[in-house]
Amino acid sequence: MKEGLVEPAFVFEEETYLTVSKTSLFFAGDGFSVYDRDAQLVFRVDSYGPDPHDRTELVLMDATGRCLLTVRRKRPSLHHRWEGYVGERMEGQKPIFSVRRSSIIGRSSVTVEVFRESPEEYQIEGSFAQRCCTIFNAEKEPVAEIRRKVDASTQVVLGKDVFSLALRPGFDAAFAMGLVLVLDQINGDGFVEEEVEMDLTAEE
């Protein structure tokens, strides 16, 4: 994926570590700010909207506010499926990837399908709720990891609202952050049990 699925400018030649911080501007869980090792803003998600339960479409922006990626929940969906679109989603636009839980019972992996001329598939394993999960490519090689952040000066593990996103060389950071947005919805603190119960009666 060296050419970048979402944005070539965010495909780094070296292993890259980003710090992801959940922000709360007006409501709990309003968005994210993402920083590089020099504390420079890389990505942001300003708001999920005034209704915390209406999170069917989220927009990832760069530091200047340019829309890079839109992730949107597909309804109805038995497996809590989300789809990703380059830029600001337009009516009739085709998604570039989809994300779904591999199982609706218990802890399970998450499957990511990338729509290219040669389709690609990724698996996300672990617990995003505990900020401990890994994204694997089709060859079962880790391409990105989400881990708890440790304060360098005190060696204290920080809270779940601040965590680390490690990227292997050549993996699109904007794509990875789009997956973080989806994971925050389907496996994270914002997971709504009532929505899953409703989806159990729907067909894919």
C-alpha positions as CSV (number, residue, x, y, z in Angstrom):
1,M,0.0,0.0,0.0
2,K,3.0,2.3,-0.6
3,E,0.9,4.5,-3.0
4,G,-1.6,5.2,-0.2
5,L,-5.2,4.1,-0.1
6,V,-6.5,7.5,1.2
7,E,-3.7,10.0,0.9
8,P,-0.1,9.4,-0.4
9,A,1.2,12.3,1.8
10,F,0.5,10.1,4.9
11,V,2.4,7.1,3.7
12,F,5.7,7.1,5.6
13,E,8.9,5.3,4.6
14,E,9.9,4.7,8.2
15,E,8.1,3.2,11.1
16,T,5.9,6.0,12.5
17,Y,4.4,6.5,16.0
18,L,1.4,8.8,16.4
19,T,-0.3,9.8,19.6
20,V,-4.1,9.7,19.5
21,S,-6.1,11.8,22.0
22,K,-9.9,11.6,22.4
23,T,-11.3,15.1,22.8
24,S,-14.4,16.4,24.5
25,L,-15.3,19.8,23.2
26,F,-18.9,19.9,24.1
27,F,-20.0,16.3,24.7
28,A,-18.2,13.2,25.9
29,G,-16.3,11.5,23.1
30,D,-16.7,14.4,20.7
31,G,-13.7,13.6,18.5
32,F,-9.9,12.9,18.2
33,S,-6.7,14.8,17.8
34,V,-3.7,13.0,16.4
35,Y,-0.1,14.2,16.9
36,D,3.3,13.1,15.6
37,R,6.5,12.7,17.8
38,D,7.1,16.5,17.5
39,A,3.7,17.2,19.0
40,Q,2.5,18.5,15.6
41,L,-1.2,18.0,14.7
42,V,-1.6,15.4,11.9
43,F,-5.3,14.5,12.0
44,R,-8.4,15.7,13.7
45,V,-12.1,14.7,14.1
46,D,-13.8,17.8,15.5
47,S,-17.2,16.4,16.5
48,Y,-19.4,13.4,16.4
49,G,-22.5,15.7,16.5
50,P,-24.8,16.8,19.3
51,D,-26.5,13.5,19.7
52,P,-24.0,10.9,21.0
53,H,-26.1,8.0,19.7
54,D,-26.2,9.5,16.1
55,R,-22.8,8.6,15.0
56,T,-23.5,7.1,11.6
57,E,-21.0,9.3,9.7
58,L,-17.6,10.6,10.8
59,V,-15.1,12.8,8.9
60,L,-11.3,12.5,9.3
61,M,-9.5,15.8,8.5
62,D,-5.9,16.9,8.2
63,A,-4.4,19.6,10.4
64,T,-5.8,22.3,8.1
65,G,-9.3,21.0,8.2
66,R,-9.3,19.4,4.7
67,C,-11.5,16.4,4.6
68,L,-9.5,13.2,3.9
69,L,-11.9,10.4,4.6
70,T,-15.5,9.8,5.5
71,V,-16.6,6.6,7.4
72,R,-20.3,5.8,7.4
73,R,-22.3,3.1,9.0
74,K,-24.2,0.9,6.7
75,R,-27.8,0.1,7.7
76,P,-29.2,-2.4,8.1
77,S,-26.2,-4.5,9.0
78,L,-26.0,-7.7,10.9
79,H,-22.3,-7.4,11.5
80,H,-22.1,-3.7,12.4
81,R,-20.6,-2.8,9.0
82,W,-19.0,0.5,8.2
83,E,-17.7,1.8,4.8
84,G,-15.0,4.3,4.0
85,Y,-15.0,7.0,1.3
86,V,-12.2,9.2,0.0
87,G,-12.8,12.9,1.0
88,E,-16.3,14.2,1.7
89,R,-18.8,11.5,0.8
90,M,-21.0,12.3,-2.2
91,E,-24.3,10.7,-3.2
92,G,-23.5,7.7,-5.4
93,Q,-19.9,7.6,-4.5
94,K,-18.4,4.1,-4.1
95,P,-16.6,3.1,-0.9
96,I,-12.9,2.3,-0.9
97,F,-13.1,-0.1,2.0
98,S,-15.6,-1.8,4.4
99,V,-15.2,-2.9,8.0
100,R,-17.3,-5.5,9.8
101,R,-17.1,-7.6,12.9
102,S,-16.3,-11.2,12.0
103,S,-18.7,-12.4,14.7
104,I,-21.6,-10.8,16.6
105,I,-21.1,-13.0,19.7
106,G,-18.3,-12.4,22.2
107,R,-14.9,-11.0,21.5
108,S,-13.9,-11.5,17.9
109,S,-11.7,-10.1,15.1
110,V,-12.7,-7.4,12.7
111,T,-12.4,-7.9,8.9
112,V,-11.4,-5.0,6.6
113,E,-12.0,-5.4,2.9
114,V,-10.2,-2.9,0.5
115,F,-11.8,-2.4,-2.9
116,R,-9.0,-2.3,-5.5
117,E,-8.4,-3.9,-8.8
118,S,-6.9,-6.7,-6.7
119,P,-9.0,-6.7,-3.5
120,E,-7.1,-6.8,-0.2
121,E,-8.2,-8.0,3.2
122,Y,-7.0,-7.1,6.7
123,Q,-7.8,-8.5,10.1
124,I,-7.9,-6.5,13.3
125,E,-7.4,-8.6,16.4
126,G,-7.3,-7.8,20.1
127,S,-9.3,-5.4,22.2
128,F,-9.7,-1.8,21.1
129,A,-11.7,-1.1,24.3
130,Q,-8.4,-1.9,26.2
131,R,-6.3,-0.1,23.6
132,C,-4.5,-3.3,22.7
133,C,-5.0,-4.5,19.1
134,T,-3.1,-5.2,15.9
135,I,-4.0,-4.8,12.2
136,F,-2.7,-7.7,10.1
137,N,-2.5,-7.9,6.3
138,A,-3.5,-10.9,4.2
139,E,0.0,-12.4,4.8
140,K,-0.7,-12.2,8.6
141,E,2.0,-9.5,8.9
142,P,1.3,-6.7,11.4
143,V,1.0,-3.3,9.6
144,A,-0.3,-1.2,12.5
145,E,-0.7,-1.5,16.3
146,I,-2.8,0.3,18.9
147,R,-1.3,0.4,22.4
148,R,-1.7,2.2,25.7
149,K,0.5,5.3,25.9
150,V,3.2,5.4,28.5
151,D,4.4,8.8,29.8
152,A,8.1,8.9,29.0
153,S,9.1,10.9,32.0
154,T,7.2,9.0,34.7
155,Q,6.8,5.6,33.0
156,V,3.1,5.8,34.0
157,V,0.5,4.2,31.7
158,L,-1.9,6.9,30.6
159,G,-5.7,6.6,30.5
160,K,-7.6,5.1,27.6
161,D,-8.3,8.6,26.1
162,V,-4.7,8.9,25.0
163,F,-3.1,6.0,23.1
164,S,-0.4,5.2,20.6
165,L,-0.8,4.2,16.9
166,A,2.3,2.6,15.5
167,L,2.5,2.3,11.7
168,R,4.8,0.0,9.7
169,P,6.6,1.6,6.7
170,G,4.3,2.0,3.7
171,F,1.0,1.8,5.6
172,D,-1.4,4.7,5.0
173,A,-1.8,6.6,8.3
174,A,-5.1,8.2,7.1
175,F,-6.5,4.7,6.4
176,A,-5.3,3.5,9.8
177,M,-6.9,6.4,11.5
178,G,-10.1,5.8,9.6
179,L,-10.1,2.2,11.1
180,V,-9.6,3.7,14.6
181,L,-12.7,5.8,14.1
182,V,-14.7,2.7,13.2
183,L,-13.2,0.6,16.0
184,D,-14.2,3.3,18.5
185,Q,-17.8,2.8,17.4
186,I,-18.1,-1.0,17.1
187,N,-15.7,-2.1,19.9
188,G,-14.9,0.9,21.9
189,D,-16.4,3.0,24.7
190,G,-19.1,4.3,22.3
191,F,-20.5,0.9,21.5
192,V,-24.3,0.9,21.9
193,E,-25.8,-2.5,22.8
194,E,-29.3,-1.5,21.7
195,E,-28.1,-1.0,18.1
196,V,-26.7,-4.6,18.0
197,E,-29.9,-6.0,19.3
198,M,-31.8,-4.1,16.6
199,D,-29.4,-5.4,13.9
200,L,-29.9,-9.0,14.9
201,T,-33.3,-8.9,13.2
202,A,-31.9,-7.4,10.0
203,E,-30.3,-9.1,7.1
204,E,-27.0,-8.1,5.6
